[in-house]
Amino acid sequence: MIKPSAEMSVDEWKRLPESEEWMHFIRHDYLPEMCTDCARAAKCLGGCREAARVFLGSPSAPDPLLANGSILRHN
């Protein structure tokens, strides 16, 4: 698991691009299923991935503000 930036050493920052977890963010592999048919998904990327990880346990989970499907959701 990637540490918060305040806890990372310079060497860890340099190795970040080698991290599989980081690559999921780069490749956008984390888009929540509820967002796949949304016309705005390419722009908002499903909301905040870190909030999803912290509050729901996975960066692939829905953003907590978007989880009920109505807050900030545009079709």
Backbone bond lengths (Angstrom), bond angles and torsions (degrees), N, CA, C in turn:
res aa  C-N    CA-C-N  psi(-1)  N-CA   C-N-CA  omega(-1)  CA-C   N-CA-C  phi
1 M - - - 1.450 - - 1.524 109.26 -
2 I 1.306 114.98 139.17 1.457 120.41 178.26 1.524 108.76 -75.59
3 K 1.319 115.94 134.93 1.463 122.44 179.28 1.528 110.07 -81.23
4 P 1.336 116.82 159.14 1.474 118.68 171.07 1.527 109.96 -58.67
5 S 1.317 116.92 148.24 1.467 121.01 -173.93 1.521 112.89 -57.19
6 A 1.314 119.48 -32.67 1.460 121.68 -179.06 1.525 111.92 -66.93
7 E 1.337 117.06 -19.44 1.459 121.24 -178.53 1.526 113.29 -101.81
8 M 1.314 118.41 -0.46 1.465 121.66 -176.17 1.524 111.09 -89.60
9 S 1.325 115.21 138.70 1.457 120.45 174.89 1.532 109.02 -80.89
10 V 1.314 117.01 168.03 1.464 121.60 177.91 1.526 109.79 -60.94
11 D 1.319 117.74 -40.79 1.471 120.55 178.78 1.528 111.42 -63.10
12 E 1.329 116.54 -39.17 1.467 119.46 178.10 1.526 111.02 -65.14
13 W 1.331 117.12 -38.65 1.463 120.35 175.93 1.521 110.81 -61.24
14 K 1.326 116.48 -41.11 1.464 120.46 -179.42 1.522 111.79 -66.34
15 R 1.335 116.95 -32.36 1.467 121.35 -179.14 1.529 113.14 -86.66
16 L 1.308 117.92 -5.28 1.453 121.77 -176.63 1.531 113.58 -52.96
17 P 1.332 119.69 -44.18 1.466 119.03 179.57 1.531 114.09 -61.88
18 E 1.321 117.90 -17.13 1.465 121.48 178.82 1.533 111.79 -85.10
19 S 1.313 117.73 -11.21 1.455 122.25 -175.58 1.525 111.13 -75.48
20 E 1.326 116.26 129.86 1.467 120.32 177.81 1.528 110.68 -63.22
21 E 1.326 116.82 -37.97 1.462 120.61 178.40 1.527 110.86 -60.95
22 W 1.335 116.56 -42.77 1.466 120.92 178.37 1.525 110.35 -63.99
23 M 1.329 116.32 -40.20 1.459 120.30 -179.02 1.530 111.65 -63.63
24 H 1.321 118.42 -30.05 1.463 120.15 175.03 1.529 110.01 -60.53
25 F 1.338 116.94 -38.27 1.462 120.62 178.13 1.530 110.46 -69.12
26 I 1.307 116.85 -42.54 1.465 120.95 -179.22 1.531 111.06 -63.34
27 R 1.337 116.74 -41.24 1.474 121.40 -177.92 1.529 112.92 -84.91
28 H 1.328 117.29 -3.66 1.469 122.14 -178.44 1.527 111.42 60.72
29 D 1.335 117.04 37.71 1.463 122.28 179.49 1.525 113.00 -74.63
30 Y 1.287 117.55 -1.67 1.452 122.06 -170.14 1.520 114.16 -102.36
31 L 1.309 119.96 4.25 1.462 121.93 -175.44 1.524 110.01 -57.67
32 P 1.337 117.65 121.44 1.463 120.13 -179.97 1.528 111.65 -60.00
33 E 1.314 116.22 146.97 1.462 121.52 -178.62 1.529 111.89 -57.10
34 M 1.352 116.62 -37.12 1.467 119.47 -178.90 1.529 112.31 -63.72
35 C 1.332 117.46 -13.63 1.463 121.27 -176.50 1.531 113.25 -100.78
36 T 1.303 118.32 -7.61 1.466 119.95 -171.90 1.522 114.20 -62.81
37 D 1.330 118.45 -28.41 1.464 120.39 -179.85 1.524 113.21 -98.89
38 C 1.313 117.18 5.67 1.464 121.62 -177.59 1.526 110.89 -82.54
39 A 1.313 115.69 131.51 1.469 121.17 -179.68 1.527 112.29 -66.11
40 R 1.322 117.59 -20.62 1.462 121.26 -177.94 1.523 113.59 -99.56
41 A 1.305 117.47 4.74 1.467 121.16 -176.94 1.529 112.33 -58.42
42 A 1.308 117.72 -38.17 1.463 120.55 -179.39 1.526 112.01 -64.91
43 K 1.319 116.26 -25.06 1.462 120.06 -178.99 1.533 112.14 -89.69
44 C 1.339 118.18 -44.61 1.472 119.73 -176.25 1.525 112.19 -94.53
45 L 1.341 117.60 -15.67 1.467 123.18 178.50 1.531 112.78 57.02
46 G 1.323 115.46 30.06 1.456 119.35 176.16 1.514 114.86 80.51
47 G 1.303 117.48 13.61 1.457 120.24 179.37 1.517 112.56 89.86
48 C 1.308 115.56 -158.55 1.465 121.76 -174.31 1.526 111.19 -84.03
49 R 1.310 116.71 114.59 1.466 122.09 -179.05 1.520 111.56 -70.99
50 E 1.324 117.18 -33.61 1.466 119.22 179.75 1.528 110.75 -70.32
51 A 1.321 117.69 -38.55 1.468 119.97 176.06 1.519 110.09 -62.96
52 A 1.330 117.03 -40.58 1.461 120.34 177.62 1.527 110.82 -61.92
53 R 1.329 116.82 -42.58 1.465 120.75 -179.88 1.524 111.09 -65.28
54 V 1.321 116.64 -46.12 1.465 120.86 -176.56 1.528 111.16 -67.74
55 F 1.326 117.71 -48.37 1.459 120.77 -173.40 1.523 114.46 -86.51
56 L 1.341 117.10 -30.03 1.459 119.35 -175.13 1.526 113.28 -118.32
57 G 1.341 117.16 -1.53 1.454 120.99 172.23 1.508 117.61 89.70
58 S 1.322 118.29 0.08 1.465 120.35 -179.04 1.526 109.86 -154.27
59 P 1.335 117.21 137.77 1.470 118.45 175.62 1.525 112.17 -67.79
60 S 1.327 117.78 -14.02 1.465 121.48 176.86 1.521 112.67 -87.34
61 A 1.323 117.40 -7.44 1.463 121.37 177.79 1.528 108.89 -72.60
62 P 1.312 117.27 159.97 1.470 119.35 176.95 1.527 111.43 -64.62
63 D 1.306 116.30 149.37 1.461 121.33 172.19 1.528 106.64 -58.44
64 P 1.327 118.75 133.61 1.462 119.75 -178.77 1.532 114.27 -55.07
65 L 1.326 118.02 -31.85 1.464 120.14 177.85 1.527 112.33 -73.74
66 L 1.316 116.59 -22.75 1.461 120.87 -178.21 1.524 112.13 -103.06
67 A 1.310 117.97 -6.29 1.462 122.22 -169.63 1.516 114.36 -58.94
68 N 1.320 118.61 -30.92 1.459 118.12 -179.59 1.529 112.72 -82.97
69 G 1.322 116.59 -1.52 1.469 121.22 174.91 1.510 114.89 81.20
70 S 1.320 118.64 0.36 1.460 118.91 -177.76 1.524 113.16 -117.30
71 I 1.315 118.06 -32.15 1.461 120.14 -177.66 1.526 109.36 -73.30
72 L 1.284 117.23 123.75 1.471 124.41 177.73 1.514 114.12 60.72
73 R 1.306 119.49 15.13 1.463 122.01 -177.77 1.535 109.66 -89.06
74 H 1.291 116.56 128.36 1.457 122.45 178.84 1.511 108.40 -123.43
75 N 1.304 117.24 128.62 1.479 120.70 177.09 1.499 110.45 -103.38
